[in-house]
Amino acid sequence: MKDKKRYGGDLIVEMQFEEIKDILQELIESKNFFKAAQALSELAAVEVAELLEELVDNPAEILIIFRLLPKDFSAEVFAFLDPEQQESVAIAVSDAELKHIISELAFDDKIDFFEEMPANLVTKMLTLTNSQERKLVNQFLNYPESSAGSLMTIEFLELSEDMTVKEAISHIRNVGEDMETIYTIFVKSKDRKLAGVLSLRELVVANEDKIIKDIYHDNVIYAYTTDDQEEVAEMFKRYDFITLPVVDNEKRLVGIITVDDILDVVDVENTEDFHKMAGILPTDEEYGKTSIFLEAKSRFVWLLILMLGATFTGSIIQHYEDVLLAVVVLSSFIPMLMDTAGNAGAQSSTVVIRSLSLGTVDVKDFLIIVWKEFRVSLIVGVALSVINYLRIIWLLRMDAMVGLVVSLTLFLVILMAKTLGGVLPVIAKVVGIDPAVMASPLITTIVDTLALIAYFQIATQLLNI
């Protein structure tokens, strides 16, 4: 943080965030809430929310500082607080204060707030809104949680297509201050359907006597209220949007989604994919605020599935016990083969899952993915097998046939693992399963089983056991 900040009447020049935290900590610990609020009021709202979350554990102290902040600024800070602190503040403040907070929140922030609160508090808060807003809030709360409808805001600029440029600019001057953004302007037809789009720049430089219908672009890309948020995020990425219109089933313009909301979606979706790729059931809770029981529950299910899956490898080893007894040295290579198989499969699955997520490949590219992973596995498999064979006969001084068995198995294992690692995520997407499920833990379990079968079959044939 490089801006000059005012703290208790003195300027803090280029003070680092950690230094500000230390000073605020001292003020809060000494119960000097007035000066703490003075210092906080000079920061950005998001920074104040972060500091309150980090430095204040007592809900009563949060409330004191919150009330000492300038009234409008406190409402802005409120939007950035985590749901637990929002609930604490909402319960503790008076009805008049809560009504002010709700009225000052941007509409999309208001919906996020209502979605996170318990039902009894939502009921109370709805009584503090007017009937029109209450109707809108209820409508938005009925949209699916991860849909475009739940993300959008109604605070957007729309123009009628029969307006003149002069009338449009006058309209923007009158209502623009309350809008989420004024840089992208949407045009509606007489029946309220989405007709077109134009930028503020195009509007300002146009002749003031021109009709909006003559200057807008009618090839508008839009989302439906029921579209999944991940699809919406992909549209933002693909077209470099900062704003996307949202329409209902009759193509009537009902809201917009802005890029700041999509950044939150990207974080959520990426976190969810990472959890699935690690064999953890996704959770909305932050790691630091999740109970150990919830963490254990989210990890237990997949660990149980993988543990039961691993029993197949134990059964295979028992089935080929005679082979291991005949050539005991074969058992020493089992960990290396299984680890290499798991790692090779994880590499391919990670690359393909990420490519599917980014949209750089699709299910229609199935054969391209198979062919590419097959060729990659050939190169990697041959190189590692040759190195492994030379290591066994020269460094370990073992029998050449043992080296051949291990190296040939290694080659086949890499071939299977990399091909499966590339194929399974695509198959998962085809059947409607999140490709992230086909990540390292599951791939490893599958290829471990295949690796052992291949190993013992090759050993049986080449060593005549």
Residue pairs with C-beta under 8 A, 6 or more apart in sequence:
1 14
1 15
1 16
1 17
1 20
1 47
2 14
4 11
4 12
4 13
4 14
5 11
5 12
5 15
5 20
5 39
5 42
5 43
6 12
6 38
6 42
7 20
7 23
7 38
7 39
7 42
8 35
8 38
8 39
12 20
17 47
20 39
20 43
20 51
21 51
21 54
21 55
23 39
24 36
24 39
24 40
24 51
24 55
25 55
27 33
27 35
27 36
27 39
28 36
28 55
28 56
28 61
28 65
33 61
33 64
33 65
33 68
34 68
36 65
36 68
37 65
37 68
37 69
40 48
40 51
40 52
40 65
40 69
41 48
41 69
41 70
41 73
43 51
45 73
45 76
45 77
45 79
45 80
46 80
48 69
48 77
48 80
49 77
49 80
49 81
50 80
52 62
52 65
52 66
52 77
52 81
52 85
53 81
53 82
53 85
56 62
56 65
59 85
59 88
59 89
59 92
60 92
62 85
62 88
62 89
63 88
63 89
63 92
63 93
66 74
66 77
66 78
66 89
67 74
67 93
67 97
69 77
71 100
72 104
74 101
75 100
75 101
75 104
75 105
76 104
78 86
78 89
78 101
78 105
79 105
79 106
79 109
79 113
81 89
82 286
82 289
83 116
83 117
84 289
86 113
86 116
86 117
87 116
87 117
87 118
87 121
89 101
90 98
90 101
90 117
90 121
90 125
91 121
93 101
95 128
98 125
98 128
99 128
99 129
102 110
102 113
102 125
102 128
102 129
105 113
106 153
106 155
106 180
107 136
107 153
107 154
107 155
107 180
108 151
108 152
108 153
108 155
108 180
108 258
108 261
110 137
111 137
111 140
111 141
111 150
114 122
114 125
114 137
114 141
115 141
115 145
115 150
117 125
126 134
126 137
126 138
129 137
136 154
140 149
140 150
143 149
143 150
143 225
143 226
144 150
144 226
146 228
146 229
146 230
147 225
147 226
147 227
147 228
147 229
148 223
148 224
148 225
148 226
148 227
148 228
148 229
148 232
148 246
148 257
149 225
149 226
149 246
149 254
149 255
150 229
151 229
151 232
151 257
151 261
151 262
151 265
152 225
152 246
152 254
152 255
152 256
152 257
153 180
153 255
153 256
153 257
153 258
153 261
154 254
154 255
155 178
155 179
155 180
156 179
156 180
156 181
156 186
156 243
156 245
156 255
156 256
157 172
157 175
157 176
157 179
157 181
157 182
157 184
157 185
157 186
158 185
158 186
158 187
158 188
158 253
159 168
159 171
159 185
159 186
159 187
159 188
159 212
160 187
160 188
160 190
160 212
161 187
161 188
161 189
161 190
161 195
161 196
161 211
161 212
161 213
161 216
162 190
162 211
162 212
162 213
163 171
163 211
163 212
164 208
164 209
164 210
164 211
164 212
165 203
165 206
165 207
165 208
165 209
165 210
165 211
165 212
165 215
166 208
166 209
168 185
168 203
168 212
169 203
169 204
169 208
172 182
172 185
172 200
172 203
176 182
180 256
180 258
181 242
181 243
181 256
181 258
182 200
183 199
183 200
183 242
183 243
184 197
184 199
184 200
184 242
184 243
184 256
185 197
185 198
185 199
185 200
185 203
186 194
186 196
186 197
186 220
186 245
186 253
186 256
187 194
187 195
187 196
187 197
187 198
187 212
187 213
187 216
188 194
188 195
188 253
189 195
191 252
192 252
192 253
193 247
193 250
193 251
193 252
193 253
194 220
194 222
194 245
194 247
194 251
194 252
194 253
195 213
195 216
195 218
195 220
196 213
196 216
196 217
196 218
196 220
197 216
197 217
197 220
197 245
198 212
198 215
198 216
198 217
202 215
203 215
206 215
220 245
221 235
221 239
221 241
221 244
222 244
222 245
222 246
222 247
222 251
223 231
223 232
223 235
223 244
223 245
223 246
223 247
223 257
224 246
224 247
224 248
224 249
225 246
225 247
225 248
225 254
225 255
229 265
229 269
230 265
230 269
232 244
232 257
232 262
232 265
233 262
233 265
233 266
233 269
234 359
235 241
235 244
236 244
236 257
236 259
236 262
237 358
237 359
238 359
241 259
242 258
242 259
243 256
243 257
243 258
243 259
244 256
244 257
245 253
245 255
245 256
246 253
246 254
246 255
246 256
246 257
247 253
247 254
248 254
268 284
271 282
272 282
272 436
273 353
273 357
273 434
273 436
274 436
275 281
275 282
275 283
275 298
276 282
276 434
276 436
276 437
276 439
277 350
277 353
277 436
277 439
277 440
278 439
278 440
278 441
279 299
279 302
279 303
279 306
279 439
279 440
279 441
279 442
280 298
280 299
280 302
281 297
281 298
281 299
281 301
281 302
282 298
283 290
283 294
283 298
285 294
287 295
302 441
306 441
306 442
306 445
309 445
309 446
309 449
310 445
310 448
312 449
313 338
313 448
313 449
313 452
316 449
316 452
316 453
316 456
317 324
317 334
317 452
319 456
320 452
320 456
320 459
320 460
322 465
323 330
323 456
323 459
323 460
323 463
323 465
324 330
324 331
326 463
326 465
327 402
327 459
327 463
327 465
329 398
329 402
330 402
330 405
330 406
330 455
330 459
333 406
333 455
334 452
334 455
337 406
337 409
337 410
337 413
337 451
337 452
337 455
338 448
338 451
338 452
340 384
340 410
340 413
340 414
340 417
341 413
341 414
341 416
341 417
341 444
341 447
341 448
341 450
341 451
342 417
342 440
342 443
342 444
342 447
342 448
344 377
344 380
344 413
344 414
344 417
344 418
344 421
344 447
345 417
345 418
345 420
345 421
345 440
345 443
345 444
345 446
345 447
346 421
346 439
346 440
346 443
346 444
347 418
347 421
348 373
348 376
348 377
348 417
348 418
348 419
348 420
348 421
348 422
349 421
349 422
349 424
349 425
349 438
349 439
349 440
349 443
350 439
350 440
351 422
352 361
352 369
352 373
352 421
352 422
352 425
352 426
352 435
353 425
353 435
353 436
353 438
353 439
355 361
356 362
356 425
356 426
356 429
356 435
357 435
357 436
361 368
361 369
363 426
363 429
363 430
365 426
366 423
366 426
369 422
369 423
369 426
370 419
370 422
370 423
372 422
373 418
373 419
373 421
373 422
373 423
374 415
374 418
374 419
376 418
377 414
377 415
377 417
377 418
377 419
378 415
380 414
380 418
381 410
381 411
381 412
381 414
381 415
381 418
382 411
384 410
384 411
384 414
385 407
385 408
385 410
385 411
385 414
386 407
388 403
388 406
388 407
388 410
389 403
389 404
389 406
389 407
392 398
392 402
392 403
392 406
392 407
393 399
393 400
393 403
401 462
401 463
402 463
404 462
405 455
405 458
405 459
405 462
405 463
406 455
408 458
408 462
409 451
409 454
409 455
409 458
409 459
412 454
412 458
413 447
413 450
413 451
413 454
413 455
416 447
416 450
416 451
416 454
417 443
417 447
417 450
417 451
420 443
420 446
420 447
420 450
421 443
421 447
424 438
424 442
424 443
424 446
425 435
425 436
425 438
425 439
426 435
427 438
428 434
428 435
428 437
428 438
429 435
459 465
